[in-house]
């Protein structure tokens, strides 16, 4: 997880915002993790995940469906190697 200080957030906001595309970013103050910054999409997925444990494949967004299928195919290929 990327990490920036609270001071860096003010001076390097574009870099911090870009880092969220790879996942949540922790913001520290006085050497301790204080905040976690993430995209709205990441936050929505996190919130949905806490209340819903399973989804029907037809209810998943097309991009997420393709990512899931690709990941499953990769796992299957490694298992057959």
C-alpha positions in Angstrom: 0.0 0.0 0.0 1.4 3.4 -0.9 2.0 5.7 2.0 2.3 9.5 2.2 2.5 11.9 5.1 -0.3 14.5 5.7 2.1 17.2 4.6 2.9 15.4 1.4 -0.8 15.2 0.6 -0.9 19.0 0.4 2.2 19.3 -1.8 1.9 16.2 -3.9 -1.9 15.8 -4.3 -1.8 14.8 -7.9 0.7 12.0 -7.2 -1.3 10.9 -4.2 -4.5 10.8 -6.2 -2.8 8.8 -9.0 -1.6 6.3 -6.4 -5.1 5.4 -5.5 -5.6 3.9 -8.9 -3.4 1.0 -7.7 -5.3 0.6 -4.4 -6.0 2.5 -1.2 -3.3 4.9 0.0 -2.4 5.4 3.7 -1.9 8.9 5.0 0.3 9.2 8.0 0.9 11.9 10.6 3.7 11.8 13.1 4.8 8.4 11.7 1.4 6.8 12.4 -1.3 5.8 9.9 -4.1 8.2 10.3 -6.3 8.1 7.2 -6.8 5.8 4.2 -7.6 7.4 0.8 -9.3 5.4 -1.9 -11.3 6.0 -5.0 -15.1 6.1 -4.7 -15.3 2.8 -6.7 -12.9 1.1 -4.2 -15.0 2.4 -1.3 -18.3 1.3 -2.9 -16.8 -2.2 -3.5 -15.6 -2.3 0.1 -19.0 -1.3 1.5 -20.8 -3.8 -0.8 -18.4 -6.5 0.2 -19.2 -6.1 3.9 -22.9 -6.6 3.5 -23.0 -9.1 0.6 -20.9 -12.2 0.5 -21.9 -13.6 -3.0 -23.1 -12.2 -6.3 -24.7 -13.7 -9.3 -22.4 -13.5 -12.3 -25.1 -11.5 -14.2 -25.1 -8.8 -11.5 -21.4 -8.0 -11.9 -20.2 -5.2 -14.1 -18.9 -6.4 -17.4 -15.3 -5.2 -16.7 -15.3 -6.9 -13.3 -16.8 -10.0 -14.9 -13.9 -10.1 -17.4 -11.3 -9.6 -14.6 -12.9 -12.5 -12.6 -13.0 -14.8 -15.6 -9.3 -14.0 -16.5 -8.2 -14.6 -12.9 -10.1 -17.9 -12.7 -8.5 -19.0 -16.0 -5.1 -18.1 -14.7 -5.6 -20.1 -11.5 -6.8 -23.1 -13.7 -3.8 -22.8 -15.9 -1.4 -22.8 -12.9 -3.2 -25.9 -11.5 -2.8 -27.7 -14.8 0.9 -27.0 -15.1 
